[in-house]
Amino acid sequence: MKPIAYKTTATATINGKDVADIIRMAADLAHSVLEELSVYRQRNDIVEDFKCEGEACEFLDMIGD
């Protein structure tokens, strides 16, 4: 008996929005946070990093961005 060939696809959504789109939006937000805080720190001579900068970097690393 020959095996049955099949192909499946699935789309994951949250509140009707594609998860891939949500992840792209979150990545864009993380990049914006890093850019805005970088400018803020430079303008105000702040040396230390904010906690959310590290969290944004961890998220971007996790998704391979």
URBEL-V257985 format. One record per backbone hydrogen bond with DSSP energy under -0.5 kcal/mol. CO is the residue of the C=O (numbers start at 0). NH is the residue of the N-H. If there is no record, write none. Layout:
BEGIN
CO & NH
CO & NH
END
This chain:
BEGIN
11 & 18
13 & 16
16 & 13
17 & 21
18 & 22
19 & 23
20 & 24
21 & 25
22 & 26
23 & 27
24 & 28
25 & 29
26 & 30
27 & 31
28 & 32
29 & 33
30 & 34
31 & 35
32 & 36
33 & 37
34 & 38
35 & 39
36 & 40
37 & 41
38 & 42
39 & 43
40 & 45
41 & 44
44 & 46
49 & 52
49 & 53
50 & 54
51 & 55
52 & 56
53 & 57
54 & 58
55 & 59
56 & 60
57 & 61
58 & 62
59 & 64
60 & 63
END
